[in-house]
Amino acid sequence: MPMKKLFAAAVVFILGVGVVHATPMTNDVPSPARVDLKGSTAAADVQMVADWMLRENKHRGHPFIVADKVNSVIFAFAANGVLLAKAPALFGAARGDVLTDEQANKTIEAMVPADMITPAGLFVSEAYLSLSYGKSVRFAGYENSNLLVHRAPGARRLKQLQSLNASNTRITLGCINAHPDFMNKVLIPHFSGESSVVILPETQSAKTFFAINDAGEAVPKTEKMAAIR
């Protein structure tokens, strides 16, 4: 009797509040042209940009995060494009995609509400030990501050991670806050070295912002995008 071909399946379970973790099997390898979301839902721009990251090696062979500010969610991918986890997240209180140099280099004490932006762009990131938040992922560093993906501090922010109201998820000074379970079980073990963080814009389409054509390739630009650091 001929052997039937066996297909690997992802094991999906919940980590903490709203954190969906997909554990890839060793023989479940995605196409190099597309990421493997393991059945998780994602906005079209998340899929498009994640595929572009993988296909064009924008992640430089490292694990990467795609942050969707509009829907208040982040996706963590292994270097091969397989989804590690999807989780709710909190973002900067001000809506916008670009920080000016003046805004970026302010001290926290000098910031006004309009400065509290989580900038869009493709960032080279790294593991970072914060004195305030512990193990984190740093995706931008300025004269007086850093922008991190870090654990949500305090009961209020943990409650806001559960909110279905998008306005309740825009509260930070610019960092991305995630559930402690997501940090402990996904980012800290899998993002312990170099990585990439790509933050989708909210004032224009991701296709326009990152200059991705219909074939998924980047269109040459005459100007450098100000948000990419």
N, C-alpha and C positions, 0 to 999 in steps of 0.2 A: 504494500500500500504506500503510495508516494507521500512524502512528508509535506505537510502544509506549511506555507511560509508564515512565520510568526512576526507580528508587528509589535514594536515596543510602545508602551503607553506612558504618559507622564503621570506622576503621582502628585495630585493637587490637594493641598490642605491649607488650613487657615492658621496664620501666625498672628496672635493678638487680634486687634480690632481692624477688620477690613483688609488685612494683608494676605494676598493670595500668593502662595509660593508654589512654583512648578519645579519639581525636581527632574531634570532630564536624565533619561536612561543612556547608557554609554553607546548603544548602537542606534540612537535616534539623532541623526545628524541632519541639520537643515540644509537646504540649497544655499550655495554661497551668495546667491542673488537676493535672498529674502531671509529675514529673521523668522524665528519660530516662536510664536506667541503662546503656544501650548493651549490653544483654545480660549485664551483670555480676550475680552473685547478691548478695542483701542480705537481712538479717533483715527480718521484717515490720514491726518498729518503725522501722527505717531508712527503708523506703519510705513508711510513714505520716507520719513526722515531716518527711521531705524534701518530700513532697507538700504538707503543711500549710504549710511554710515558703514554698514557691513560690506556692501559691494565695492565702494570706493576706498575701503580701508581707512576711513577717516578716524577710526578708533585706534589705529596703529597697532592692531593685534592685542589690545587690552580690553578688559570688561568696560561696559559703558552704560550710562544712565540717560534715558530720554525723559525729560520733565515737561509735562503738559500743564501749563498754568491755567488755561481756560477751564479744564475739567478737574483741576486740583489733584493730579495723580502723577506718580513717577513709576517708570519701568526700569528694572535693572536687568541687564543682559550679560551673559557670559561672553568671552571673547569670540566664540564661534557663532554668536547670534541667537542662542537659545535663551528664552526668558527664564530668569532666576526667580523674579517676583515682581508683583505689581502692588502698589500701596498708595493710600491717600497721602496727601502732603499739604503743608501750609507754605504760602509764598508771600512775597513782599506786599505790604499794604497798599502801595501805589501801583496803579496800572500803567504799564509802559514797557518798552523793550531796550532802551539804551540809557546808560548812565554817562553823563558828561564827566570829564576828568575832575572838574570841580566837585561834582556830587560824590564821585567815587572816593576822593581823597579826604573828605571831611572826617572829623572825629565823630563818634557816635553822639556826643553831647551837642554838636553843631548841626546835626541832621534835622530837617523839617519833613513833614509828611510826604512832600513831593519827591524826596530823595529815596524813599523806601521802596526801591524797584528791584525786582529780581530780573537782571538783564537777560535778554535772549542772546543766543550765540552758541558756538561750539568752543568748549573750553578744555584745555589739558588739565587734568585734575590729579590729585594724589591723596594718599592717606595722611591724616593730620591729627595730632593730639591737641585738643582744645583744653585750655585750663578751665573753661566754663562748662563745656558740654562733653568732654571726654573724646573718645575715638570718633573721628568724623571724616568726611571727604571734602577737601578744599578745592574749589574750582576757580577762585579768583583771589588775588592778593593786592591790596592797595597800600598807600602810605600809612594809614592809620587803622586799617581793619582788614578782615578776610571775609569772603563769602563761602559758606560751608553748607554741606548737607549734614545736618546733625539731628540728634534726638530732640523731640519736642519737650521743652521744659515745663513742668508744672501741670496741675490737674486741668486748668482752663484750656490749655492748648491740646491736651490729650482729648478733651471733650470736643473741641472744634474739629479734630481729625475725623470725628464720627458724623459731622454735620453734613446734611444734604444740601444746605444753602451755600452756594459758592462764595457769597460775600463774607461768610464766617471763616473762610480759609485764607483770606488775605489779611494777614495780621503781622507778619515779621518785618524786620528792618531791611530785609533783602535776602537773607539766608533761606534755605529750604529746610523745613522741619518735617521729620518723619517719626513714625511710631517707634518706641524703643525696641520692640520685637523685630521690626524690619532692620534696624541698625545692628542689633546683636546677632541675628541669625542670617542676614543676607549681606549687608554692606561691609561690616567689619571683617568677616571671613573671606569674602570674595573680592573686596576692593582694598586690599592691604598694601598695594603698591601704586604704580601709575594706572591711570584710567582716563576716561573721557566723560564729560557731562555735556549734553546738548539740551538746551532749553528752548522750547518752541516759542515763537513770538505770539503776541495777542493783539497787535495792532495791524497786522497784515498776514497774508498767508505764509506758511512755512516754505512753500514752493518759491515764492517771490523773495523772501528774506534770504534763503540759502542759495538762491539762483539754481534751482534744480529743474532741468528740462523734462520733457515728457518721457524720455528714455531713462530718467533717473540719474543722469549725469549732471555735474555742476557746469553751469555756463560761465565762461571766462568773464571776469568783471574788471573794469578799469579802476575801481576804487576798492580799497580794503574795507570790509564791514567794520564799523566802529565798535560793535558789540563783541567781536571776537578778540579774546585776549590770550 
